[in-house]
Amino acid sequence: MKGLGWAKCPGTCGEWVQGAKDGTPFLVGCPINRFVEAKAEILFSESVARDNSGHQQELKDWIWQLPEGKEKTRQALERFARIQNLPPLTGKIHMQSQLLIGKGMASSTADMTAAVSAVAQALAIPWQSEEQARLALAIEPSDPIMFPGVTELAHGDGTYIKSLGPKISAQLLMLDGGGFLDTLAFNARRDLPGHYRKYERKIKSALALFYEGMAQRDLGKIAQAGTISARCNQDINPKPFFEEFLSWTLGKGGLGVITAHSGTLLAGIFPPDLSTTEKKNLERESRIQFRPVIVEWVETYDGGTEGGVMNAWRKSVGRLGTVWETELY
């Protein structure tokens, strides 16, 4: 028996707000229009085999064929198979990604979510966002990109999940100053709890401002909240040109900045109605002035997965930008 399924999950441009609330670490995700898409081809094995004595012996192996370096995705698939009590099978997972690794784009969470969701589609297994979040959190601190809209999440243990509504449209000029950060290593830092305690009051104010911005559909307040949180993050994960880029962004009609709190990205927040010419000019100026490793325009996007059953490899991601293109088989 063979099953085919596909799923697609967005990545992020860092987090709108991240810190601790009443001692509990949390973040507010910022999904963007950059994706991981996975295709699952499932082939079931015989349910029994025979040992050397001729007695029947149950097979419990799940064989996952994945792109190189996707160990967290493999762990997620193994957990899913155990949770669902799946019979022996071989699962071949094809993946396409527009997300950079170690930059703060939720690449690992998106990989896990897309791959497991594609397998669930192939096997016609109902699989909810809450289940996917619990699975990902069992492997590492994760972003809430599997939930529709914008979501607040206790990203360490999933103590609480709070839906904040649909995204606010914005253009984000995303810069990478270089380097890589590992999510597990960052969240294991001994000084992180102290950092959260030090800035808890400011983060509480930022979160309240973000709530107001969402309720009033006010991008300005959301950008202010993001800027407060990003500035707090400078104390533990500094971006090389933070203050200069913030001043430049505000001087060019932007509203603030958003950062990857456990990554290397920093982005200027601009209104959604920028023209193509304006965007090209701002991109060119930012390259000259800040000399980042990468510059890319992205847009805010509602979180949540898409998926279905398929008979052929679905090319919905389309032609990716040269900087972002990664095709994995």
N, C-alpha and C positions, 0 to 999 in steps of 0.2 A: 504493500500500500504506500502511496506517495502523496504528500501534501505540500502545497505551495502557498506562501503568504508573503505579504510585504507590509512594512510599517515605516513611518517617517516621524522624526522628532526634532524640534528646534533646539538650537544651542542658545547661548546667552552672550550678552556683552556685560560681564560682571554682574553686579547686584545693585539695586537701587539703594538699599539700606542693609547693613550687616553689623551685628554686634550681639549684645546680650540684653534680655528683658527679664527683670527679676531673677537674674542669675542664669537664665537659660539662653544659650546661644541660638540665634535665629538669623534668617536672611529673607529678603524680599527679592525674588528673581526678576530678571529683565530679559525675557525671551526676545529673540531677534529673528529676522528672515534669513537665517543660515541653518542648514539642516544636516542631519545624518539620516540616510535611508538604508534600510536593510531588506534583503530578500532571503527567505528561509525555504530550503528544499528539504523535506523530511521523508526519510525512507525507514519504514519499520522493519526490524529484524524478526527472526523467528522467536517466539516467546520461550522456547525451551531448547536445550541442546543435550547431548549425551556425554557423560564422562567416560573415562577409559574402561570402566566396568560395565558400561552399557546402560547405567541408570540415568533417568532424566535429571537434568540440572538446570535450574532457572538462571537465565541471563539477566544481569542488572546493569550492564554497561550502556552509557549514552555516549556516543562518539560525536564530538562537535568539531567540524572543520571550519576554522575561522581565519581571518587575515592575521598575519604575524603581529605580535605585540598586544593582542586583545585579551589579556589574562583576566581582567576584571569582568569583561563580557562573558568569558568562559565560566567564571564563578557564578555570575548571575544566571546563566542558562542551567548550570548544575543545580542551583537552588530551586529554580522554577521546575525542573524535572522532578526533584524530590517532593516539592509541595504538591504537584499535580499527580504524583505517583505514576509517572509515565512508564510505559513498557520500553524494552530495549529499542533503540533507534539510532540512526545516523542523521545528523543535521548539518547540512552545508549552508553556511551563512555568507552571503555576498553583501558587501557594504560599500556605500559611497558617502564621503564626508566633506562638508564645507567648513569644518571646524579645525582650528589649530590646537595642538596638544600642549598642555602646560602653560597656557596663556590666560585662562579664566573664562573659557567659553563653554564650560560644562561638557566637554567632549566625552569624558568617561560616562557621565550620567546619560547623555544622549545615545552613546553607543549601546549601553546596557538596555535602555528603554526601547530603542528601535529594534534591536535583535530579539529580545524576549517577546515584544509585541508581535513581531513578524512570525515567530514560532507559534504564538497563541492563535494568530489568524490562520496559519496553515492547519492547525489542529482543531479549529472551531471551538476554542476554549475561551469563555468569557474572562476578561482580564481587565480590572478596573484600575484607575489612576492610583488609588490608595494602596492597592496591592503592589503595584510597580514601585511606588515610593518606598514601601517597607522593604522590598527586596533590595533596592539600590542602597538604602541606608544600612542594611546589614553588611554591606561590603565597604562603603566609605561614606563620609559626609557628602550629601548630594543636593543638587538644585531641584526645585519643584517644577521643572519644565514639562513633566508629564500631566500636569493639571491645566485645565482650560483657563485662559485669561492670565491674570497676575496673581501670584500666590505667595503668602508668607509661610515659612516652614521652619520648625526647629530642626535645623539641618544636621545635627549630630545624632539625634535619637528618634526624631519624629514625634516628640511629645505632643506637639500640636500642629495642625495644618489649618490655615485660614485663607479662604478665597477673598480677594480684594476687588474683584470685578474685571471687566474687559480692559485691555491695554489702552493707554493714552498714546496716540500717534505722535511719533517724533523721529527726526533724522539724527543719527549718531555718527560723528566723525571719530572713528576708532583708530588710535595710535598704539603701537607696541614699541616700548623702549628697549626691548631685548631681554634675553634670559628665559628661564623656565621655572615654574613652581609646581611641586607635587602636592595635590590636595591633602593626602594623608599626612605628609611630612609637615605641612603648614598647620593643620589642625592638631598635631601632636606637640607643637611648640610649648615649652614649659612656661613661657612668658605670655601666652595667649590669654589665659584666664585673667591675669592681672591687667592686661590691656583692655579686655572687655569691662572689667570693673571700673577702670580709670575713666572710661568714656561712656559709661552706661547712661548717665544723665543726658549727655549730648545726643546719644543715639535715640533715647526716648523722645527727645524733642524732634529729631529728624523723622522718626516714625509717625508721630502725631501730625507733622506737617505733610507727610506723604499721604496719610489717611485723608486729610482735608483736600489735598490735590486730587485724589481719586474720586472723592465724593462730589467735588465741584468741577471735575474734568478740567483742572487747571494745571497745565504743563509747567508753568512757572514755579508753582509750589513744589511739584514733584522734583524739578531740577534743583531747587534749593535744598530739599531733603537729601538728594543724591550727593550734592556738593558737601554738605555737612558730614555725611558718612564717609565720603572719600577723603576728606581732610583728616578725620580721625584715623583712618587707615594708614595715612602717611607715617604715623608713629611706629608702625610695625612692619609695613610693606611699602616703603616709599617708592614713588614713581619719579624718575630723574628730572622731569621738567614740569612738575605739577603746577606750581604757582604761576609760572610763565604761561603755560598753556591755558590755565583758567582765565587769566587776565586777557589773553588773546581771544579766547572764545567769547567772553563777555563783550569785548570790543568789536567783534564781528557779528553781533546780533544773536549770539547764543545765550542760553539761559543758565548754564552751569555745567557741571561735569559728573560723570559716573565712572567708577573704577571697578576693576576686578580685585576684590579684597584678598583673594588667595591666588592671584595671577599677576600678569604683567601689563594688562591693557588699561588704557585710560581713554575716555571718549568725551568729546564735547557734545552737549545736548542742544539741538537746534529745532526750530519749528518744522512741522511736516511739509510746509508749502514752499520750500526752497526750490528754485529752478535748477535745471541741469547745469546751466552756465555758472550759477552761484556756487554750486557744489564743486565743480571742476576748479574754480578759482580758489576756493578755500582749501581744497585738497593740495593744490600746487603750493600755496603759501605755507601750509603746515609742513610740507616736505622740506621746503627751503629753510624755514625758521627752526624747526625742532629736529630735523634729520632722524626721524624714527626708522626702525627696521621695517615697519609695515604701516601703511595708511589705507583705510578702507571705509567707505560709507556703508552703513547698515541701517535698518529700520526696526523699530519696535514691532513686536508680533505677539499674537495671543498664543499662550502655551497650549499643550495638549498634543496627543499623537493622532495621526491619521493612519489608516491601514485597510487591508482587505485581502481577499483571495485572488490569486493571479495565475495565469498560464504562461507568462513570459516575464522576463526582467523588465520592470517598469522604469522608464527613464524620466520620471517626473522632476527630478532635481534639475535636469537640463544642463546646459553648458555652464560650468562654474567659472568664476573669475580666476585668472591665472594664479594669483597669489594663493587662493583657497583650494585649488583643485587637488583632490586626493581620491583616487579610485582604487579600491581594495578588493581583491578576490582571493 
